[in-house]
Structures are given as C-alpha cells and as structure tokens.
C-alpha cells in the first residue's frame, strides 16, 4: 500500500533527523505551512514539492509516489 504524500514527507524528514524549523529554513516555507503539509490538511504545489525534495535530498518521485493512485 502506497503512503500518502503527507506521510512520506514526515517519514523522510524524521529519517533524516531534520526538524520542521530546519526544513523551514532550507525551503523558506513557514513551519505552520509545513505542519499543514505533514498533517495532510494542505497539499503542496509541484514547485513546493521540488523545494521539499531538494531540501530533504531525495528525488521528488519519493514524495510523489503516494499521489500516483490510479
């Protein structure tokens, strides 16, 4: 079963021991917005997903896998 984007985002961030504050600094996205993405209450744009994947040093496809539900 594929994980949703918000689950992937939180899991990858935690695996890399990156705090929300550190990710916010790297991406220039506020911690409140990042929390909304991780909780699933908001969905980031493609541009934001690219920023997040760069900051987390993972391919964007690792985050997007959860969205590819046919």
KEDODREN-674349 format. One line per field, with one value per residue: residue number from 0; x, y, z negated of N, C-alpha, C in turn; residue in three letters; chain. Coordinates in nm, 3 decimals. Each point is the difference from the previous one (the first is absolute). Example, Ala and Ser with C-alpha at 12.3 -4.5 7.8 and 13.67 -1.06 7.14 Angstrom:
KEDODREN-674349
k	c(0/1)
n_c1	c(1.319/-0.035)
n_c2	c(-0.569/0.105)
n_c3	c(-0.780/0.072)
ca_c1	c(-0.089/0.082)
ca_c2	c(0.119/0.119)
ca_c3	c(0.000/-0.006)
c_c1	c(0.090/-0.077)
c_c2	c(0.120/0.109)
c_c3	c(0.000/-0.073)
r	c(ALA/SER)
c	c(A/A)
end
This chain:
KEDODREN-674349
k	c(0/1/2/3/4/5/6/7/8/9/10/11/12/13/14/15/16/17/18/19/20/21/22/23/24/25/26/27/28/29/30/31/32/33/34/35/36/37/38/39/40/41/42/43/44/45/46/47/48/49/50/51/52/53/54/55/56/57/58/59/60/61/62/63/64/65/66/67/68/69)
n_c1	c(0.085/-0.028/0.100/-0.075/-0.008/-0.101/-0.034/0.020/-0.056/-0.090/-0.022/0.011/-0.074/-0.079/0.003/-0.007/-0.080/-0.092/0.018/-0.122/0.063/0.080/-0.106/-0.061/0.113/0.010/-0.130/0.019/-0.045/-0.103/0.032/-0.086/0.053/0.124/-0.045/-0.055/0.117/0.067/-0.094/0.026/-0.002/0.124/-0.012/0.131/0.037/0.008/0.000/-0.094/-0.057/0.034/-0.044/-0.107/-0.012/0.028/-0.080/-0.083/0.052/-0.123/-0.012/-0.052/0.039/0.096/-0.023/0.013/0.074/-0.023/0.029/0.078/-0.120/-0.008)
n_c2	c(-0.119/0.091/0.074/0.079/0.107/0.033/-0.128/0.003/0.121/-0.034/-0.116/0.057/0.102/-0.087/-0.075/0.124/-0.016/0.044/0.104/0.030/0.050/-0.106/-0.077/0.073/-0.005/-0.129/-0.005/0.078/-0.107/0.069/-0.009/0.101/0.048/-0.020/0.046/0.096/0.007/-0.005/0.084/0.046/0.106/0.009/0.020/-0.026/0.113/-0.020/0.132/-0.003/-0.098/0.072/0.108/-0.068/-0.053/0.121/0.059/-0.100/0.047/0.002/-0.096/0.093/-0.099/0.010/0.128/-0.002/-0.102/0.067/0.091/-0.096/0.034/-0.104)
n_c3	c(0.000/0.091/-0.044/-0.071/0.075/-0.081/0.014/0.131/0.006/-0.090/0.061/0.118/-0.043/-0.059/0.112/0.049/-0.105/0.085/-0.079/-0.040/-0.107/-0.002/0.020/-0.092/-0.067/0.024/-0.025/-0.107/-0.060/-0.045/-0.129/-0.010/0.112/-0.048/-0.116/0.074/0.066/-0.115/-0.038/0.123/-0.082/0.050/0.132/-0.003/0.060/0.129/0.011/-0.091/0.067/0.107/-0.063/-0.038/0.120/0.048/-0.088/0.032/0.115/0.052/0.091/0.076/0.079/-0.092/0.018/0.132/-0.036/-0.112/0.095/0.041/-0.042/0.076)
ca_c1	c(-0.085/0.078/-0.025/-0.042/0.107/0.031/0.069/0.134/0.073/0.037/0.090/0.132/0.057/0.039/0.112/0.120/0.015/-0.012/-0.114/-0.085/0.064/0.113/-0.057/-0.056/0.113/0.053/-0.097/-0.067/-0.143/-0.026/-0.023/-0.143/-0.035/0.057/-0.085/-0.124/0.034/0.024/-0.125/-0.089/-0.108/0.028/0.085/0.094/0.007/0.112/0.121/0.031/0.048/0.138/0.078/0.008/0.085/0.139/0.042/0.010/0.097/-0.062/-0.070/-0.140/-0.085/-0.017/-0.113/-0.119/-0.048/-0.128/-0.107/-0.026/-0.105/-0.081)
ca_c2	c(0.119/0.122/0.102/0.130/0.100/0.054/-0.104/-0.011/0.120/-0.009/-0.113/0.033/0.104/-0.061/-0.091/0.081/0.079/0.142/0.060/0.085/0.131/-0.010/-0.014/0.132/0.085/-0.048/0.015/0.131/-0.025/0.012/-0.126/-0.026/-0.056/-0.136/-0.084/-0.026/-0.100/-0.129/-0.052/-0.032/0.098/0.074/-0.070/0.094/0.009/-0.074/0.079/-0.021/-0.138/0.002/0.064/-0.095/-0.113/0.049/0.021/-0.131/-0.075/-0.120/0.029/0.041/-0.119/-0.064/0.066/-0.009/-0.137/-0.014/0.066/-0.070/-0.100/0.006)
ca_c3	c(0.000/0.011/-0.101/0.049/0.005/-0.132/-0.077/0.058/-0.039/-0.141/-0.020/0.055/-0.086/-0.128/0.025/0.018/-0.123/0.032/-0.070/0.084/0.007/0.094/0.134/0.033/0.040/0.129/0.108/-0.012/-0.020/-0.143/-0.071/-0.001/0.130/0.003/-0.086/0.076/0.102/-0.065/-0.057/0.110/0.013/0.123/0.095/0.060/0.146/0.059/-0.029/-0.142/-0.012/0.047/-0.106/-0.111/0.038/0.001/-0.138/-0.065/0.079/0.057/0.126/-0.017/0.016/-0.131/-0.064/0.085/0.013/-0.069/0.074/0.126/-0.016/0.123)
c_c1	c(0.088/-0.037/-0.045/0.118/0.037/0.072/0.144/0.087/0.049/0.102/0.142/0.068/0.051/0.118/0.131/0.028/0.003/-0.125/-0.084/0.066/0.116/-0.051/-0.059/0.111/0.053/-0.093/-0.063/-0.152/-0.022/-0.030/-0.149/-0.047/0.055/-0.081/-0.130/0.024/0.015/-0.127/-0.098/-0.114/0.020/0.091/0.093/-0.008/0.119/0.130/0.043/0.053/0.146/0.092/0.023/0.094/0.147/0.053/0.021/0.099/-0.053/-0.062/-0.146/-0.093/-0.020/-0.117/-0.128/-0.056/-0.136/-0.115/-0.041/-0.097/-0.094/-0.147)
c_c2	c(0.124/0.097/0.127/0.096/0.049/-0.102/-0.016/0.116/-0.010/-0.112/0.034/0.105/-0.060/-0.096/0.075/0.089/0.150/0.053/0.081/0.137/-0.001/-0.012/0.133/0.095/-0.039/0.032/0.139/-0.016/0.003/-0.135/-0.035/-0.066/-0.143/-0.095/-0.036/-0.105/-0.138/-0.059/-0.041/0.098/0.091/-0.083/0.101/-0.001/-0.081/0.073/-0.020/-0.141/-0.008/0.064/-0.097/-0.116/0.042/0.015/-0.132/-0.092/-0.136/0.038/0.038/-0.119/-0.073/0.062/-0.022/-0.141/-0.019/0.063/-0.076/-0.116/0.013/-0.022)
c_c3	c(0.000/-0.110/0.069/-0.006/-0.140/-0.088/0.047/-0.048/-0.145/-0.022/0.048/-0.087/-0.132/0.018/0.011/-0.121/0.027/-0.071/0.100/0.018/0.100/0.143/0.047/0.047/0.138/0.117/0.007/0.000/-0.150/-0.066/-0.005/0.129/0.012/-0.085/0.072/0.108/-0.065/-0.060/0.109/0.017/0.121/0.088/0.066/0.153/0.049/-0.029/-0.145/-0.023/0.045/-0.104/-0.116/0.033/0.004/-0.142/-0.074/0.071/0.043/0.134/-0.028/0.012/-0.132/-0.076/0.079/0.013/-0.064/0.074/0.124/-0.017/0.119/-0.028)
r	c(UNK/UNK/UNK/UNK/UNK/UNK/UNK/UNK/UNK/UNK/UNK/UNK/UNK/UNK/UNK/UNK/UNK/UNK/UNK/UNK/UNK/UNK/UNK/UNK/UNK/UNK/UNK/UNK/UNK/UNK/UNK/UNK/UNK/UNK/UNK/UNK/UNK/UNK/UNK/UNK/UNK/UNK/UNK/UNK/UNK/UNK/UNK/UNK/UNK/UNK/UNK/UNK/UNK/UNK/UNK/UNK/UNK/UNK/UNK/UNK/UNK/UNK/UNK/UNK/UNK/UNK/UNK/UNK/UNK/UNK)
c	c(A/A/A/A/A/A/A/A/A/A/A/A/A/A/A/A/A/A/A/A/A/A/A/A/A/A/A/A/A/A/A/A/A/A/A/A/A/A/A/A/A/A/A/A/A/A/A/A/A/A/A/A/A/A/A/A/A/A/A/A/A/A/A/A/A/A/A/A/A/A)
end
